[in-house]
Amino acid sequence: MTSKLDNKTVLFIGLGMIGGSIALGLRKVFPDICILACDSDESTCQDAVEKSIVKAAVLEADAETFIVKADLIVIALPPLLCAEVLVRIEAAAAQHCVVCDVSSVKGHIKKTAADLSESFRRRLVPSHPIAGSEKSGLAFANPELLVGRNVVMTPFLDGDCAAVNLVNHLWMSLGANVYGMSAEKHDEVLAATSHLPHMLAYTTVKVLSDHGAHEDIFRYAAGGFADFTRLASSDPKMWADIFLSNSKAVRELLDTFVSQLLIWRDELSKLDMDDVATSDESLHLKLQDFFQEAKGVREVFLEAHYSRKDSQARSNTNVSLIAGPGGSVVGDLRVPGDKSISHRAVIFSSISDGVTKIKGFLQGEDSLRTVAAFREMGVTIIGPDHGELIIFGVGKFGLCKPRKALDMGNSGTAMRLLAGLLAAQPFTSVLTGDESLMQRPMNRIVEPLREMGAVIESGKSGVPPLNISGCELKGIDYNLPMASAQVQSCVLLAGLYASGETTVREPQICRDHTERMLSGFGYDVQRTEGSRISLTGGGPLVATEIEVPADISSAAFFLVAAAITPDSDLYLRHVGINPTRTGILNLLEIMGASIELQNERIVGGEPVADIRVRYSVLRGIEIPVGQVPLAIDEFPVLFIAAACADGETILTGAEELRVKESDRLAVMAEGLKTIGVDLDLFPDGICIKGNSKMQFTGGEIDSHGDHRIAMAFAVAGLRSLAEIEILDCSNVDTSFPNFAVMAKQVGLKLAML
Ligand code: S3P
C-alpha cells in the first residue's frame, strides 16, 4: 500500500535524541525516503551520515539548499530556538513544504506563527511527541522511541488539512498514538505533568547539595531519591528554554505548589520540637489524610494509564447504584449531547474535506469509541473539551488502515455504522467490542453489505468480531427486514462509496439523523414515499459546523422521573425533538403526562426545544406500533411510567428490544417483578399492570450491564418504599456520563457503591 510519505524528502533541523529517533524510525519504516539533516554540531552531522541515519547532513548555517528541497521539515530543537528557525525557513521553504516542530511548549510556537505568512502558517503543524527522557544527544536515538507513546498535535484551526494529515501520518507510522489539543490546553497540561516536576527535581537536588555536606548527604540517599530526581539529569539548556517559553502556566502552578508547602511548614513550626510524645494528633491525621488522598489519586492514574484499559478489562469493574426511596424532581437541567448524532458527527466530519467544529458532543464512552477509531485511522481530532471537537477531515479516501482491531466497546451503533464505511475502504479491518456487543446480531448488516459486494466475515452465528476486506461496492435497493436506523445508516454509508444509486426502504420510519447530517455536509439524499431513502455514490462531503442537541433518550429518564413523582416541576433544556425520536413525548402525553414544549427552534438542522414536565396522574395505554421505533431506546424507563399508571399498558411489535445491550424485555420484566409489579411478558412485548398509587417494594436489580436498564430503575426509586440496589452499572457512562450527579441535583436520592 502506498504511503503519504513515499518519495518525499524530509529535512531534520536538529538531530538530538528526539530528532535522531524520528529520523531512525522513518528510515526503518520507509527505507526509500530521502532524509537530510542539519545540526549546530559538526560531529553530530558526521555521526548521522556515518551511521546512515540520514543521507546527508550539514551545519545549520549551510542548510539553505536542503530547506529549498524539502517536502517536510521536522524542527527538533528547544522551543525558543525553534521559533527562531521558523522565521528563518519561511522564505526559503518550497510553496508545498509542510513543517512541524516537536517542542514541548506550543503557545510560544503559536505566537511566533502569528507573524508568519498565512500560506506558510497553514502548512505548519505543531506537534509534541511525549517521549523525551533525561537522556540527550544523537547517541541515545532509538527508532522505536514513539511506539505506543502519545504525540499531541496542536494544529491551527485554519491549518491546511493535507499538511495536518501528513504530519499525523508521520507520527502514526512511527507507532505513536496521536491526540489533538489546543496549544493553550497543551501548555497547561504539560506545565502540570512535566514542567513542574522537572523544576521540583532540579530544585530538590540543588537544595540538598547546598544544604548538606555535599557528597555526604548523597552517600545515604537511596533508590527513592534517584527515582524522584531522575528528571534533574535532563538537558539544562533545553529546560531553561522550556521554562522561559511556558513561564505563565508554570508560574501559576508554582504559586499553588508553594502555598501548599507553606501550609505544611506553618503546621510543623507549631509543634514543640523537643517533645515528640505530645506531637499533635490532629496534625498527624491531617498529614495522613493528605498523603492518603494523593496516594489514591496516583493509584487511579496508574490504573487508568498503565494497565489494560480495554473492553474486557472494563467489563470486570462493578459499580452499583442505590436508589433511595422517595423525593421529588425539581430544577433545571441540560442533559448531555445526543449519542446518535455524536457518532454520526465524528464519522461524517472525518471523511469530509475541511475542518468541522462540533459543539455539544456527548463525551460518553460509546461516542468516544468512535473518536478513538477515527484517530486510529489517521484523523486528527482536537478534543473533546467541554463538548467541543475539531476534526480535520481526511476526505472520503484518506482513511488509513488501522494498526489493530477497532474496539467499539459497548456501542452497536459505532460497530454497525463503521462496518458500512469500512466495507468500502481499500484496506482490511477488524471490529470488536465488549462482552455485550460480542453477542449482538450482525447478520442484519452483513447481508446487505455482501449484496453490495462487500467481503465481510462475522463470528459464529453472525456475531462480532467482523473481519472486513474493503473492496469496490455497487448500489442496491434494499428492503430493511426490521425498522433499524443502524442498518439503514450502515447501508447508506456504504452507498456513499458504491457505484450507482443506493436505496433503503424502511418498514416503519426510523431516526433520520444520517439523512439530515449528510445534507448538512452538502451530500444529496432523497426521501420519497415517506420511507424510501436514496443517494448516489461518488460525491464528496464538505466540512461544516455541527451543534449536537441534548439527547432526548437521556432526557427521557428525567421526563418520566418528574411525570411520576408528586410535587415535581422540571425544565429540560435544549432537547432534540426530531420527530423520528419523540415517541417518548407522544406516549407520555397519551398517558396524560403534563409536558410543555417551549422555545421550539432549529439548531444545526435538528429541531430543539426546552421541555417543562410536571407530575400528573397517568393512565395505561395500548402503544401504537408506529411509535415503537420512535421510542425504541426509551422503553425501559417508559415501563417504569407504565407501572405508575392506572390500568394496563400494552406493548407489542417490539421484538427488537430483545437484541439491545441486553434483552430489554426479559431484563425489565425480571426487575419490575422484583420491585412488586404485575406483568405479562410476550415474545415481542409486555403488558404492565400499573397503578397510579403504586409504591415499589425495593429490592436488588441486575441491570445486566445495560445502561438504560440501570437508569430506569434509578428513576423507580422515586416511587419506592425501600431502597432499590441496581447492580452492574458501570456502563451508564456509555451514554450518560455524570448521570448520578445530575440526578441528585434535581432530587433523586442516588448513591454509588
Ligand atoms: C441508533 C439506532 C437504534 C437505537 C440505538 C441508536 C442509531 O438502534 O436503539 O441506540 O444511532 O442509529 P437500531 O437501529 O438497532 O434500532
Boltz pocket constraint, residues with backbone or C-beta under 6 A from the ligand:
constraints:
  - pocket:
      binder: B
      contacts: [[A, 339], [A, 340], [A, 341], [A, 413], [A, 483], [A, 484], [A, 485], [A, 486], [A, 487], [A, 489], [A, 511], [A, 632], [A, 633], [A, 656]]
      max_distance: 6.0
